Amino acid sequence: MSTNSRSGRNQVLVSEAKSGLDKFKLEVANEIGLSNYDQIDKGTLTSRQNGYVGGTMVKRMVEAYENGLAGK
């Protein structure tokens, strides 16, 4: 696979986690003011808006992981 290929990006590695990630995405979007994110055509949103949802998700997942490490 070439390094420029988009295949493989945004794949859920654990299929059972997909619904949880979708729910998490909707919660984050709602918290930042993008209600009905699941029904919005993402092409009508700015790159900043779409990126903020994913970036906030990653930030929270990293924080949760770090908190888990600190608790051990």
C-alpha positions in Angstrom: 0.0 0.0 0.0 1.4 3.4 -0.9 1.8 6.1 1.8 -0.6 8.4 -0.1 -3.4 5.9 -0.2 -6.5 6.9 1.8 -7.6 3.3 2.2 -7.2 2.2 5.7 -7.8 5.6 7.2 -10.7 6.0 9.6 -11.2 2.3 10.0 -12.4 0.9 13.3 -10.0 -1.8 14.3 -12.4 -3.4 16.7 -15.8 -3.7 15.0 -17.7 -3.9 18.3 -16.4 -0.4 19.1 -18.0 1.3 16.1 -21.3 2.1 17.8 -19.6 3.5 20.8 -17.4 5.7 18.7 -20.4 6.9 16.7 -22.2 7.8 20.0 -19.1 9.5 21.3 -18.8 11.5 18.1 -22.4 12.7 18.4 -21.9 13.6 22.1 -18.8 15.7 21.2 -20.5 17.4 18.2 -23.6 18.3 20.4 -21.3 19.7 23.1 -19.6 22.0 20.6 -22.8 23.2 19.2 -23.3 20.9 16.2 -26.7 19.4 17.0 -28.0 16.7 14.7 -24.5 16.0 13.5 -25.5 12.6 12.3 -28.1 14.1 10.0 -25.9 17.0 8.7 -24.3 16.8 5.3 -20.7 17.0 6.4 -19.8 18.6 3.1 -21.7 21.7 4.2 -19.5 22.1 7.3 -16.2 23.8 7.3 -13.0 21.9 7.6 -12.5 23.5 11.0 -15.9 22.3 12.2 -15.4 18.7 11.1 -11.8 18.7 12.3 -12.8 20.1 15.7 -15.1 17.1 16.3 -12.4 14.6 15.5 -9.7 16.5 17.3 -11.8 16.9 20.5 -12.5 13.1 20.4 -8.8 12.3 20.1 -8.0 14.8 22.9 -10.5 13.2 25.2 -9.4 9.7 24.4 -5.7 10.6 25.1 -6.8 12.2 28.4 -8.7 9.1 29.4 -5.7 6.9 28.6 -3.4 9.1 30.5 -5.7 9.2 33.5 -5.9 5.4 33.4 -2.1 5.2 33.5 -1.9 7.6 36.4 -4.4 5.5 38.3 -2.3 2.4 38.1 
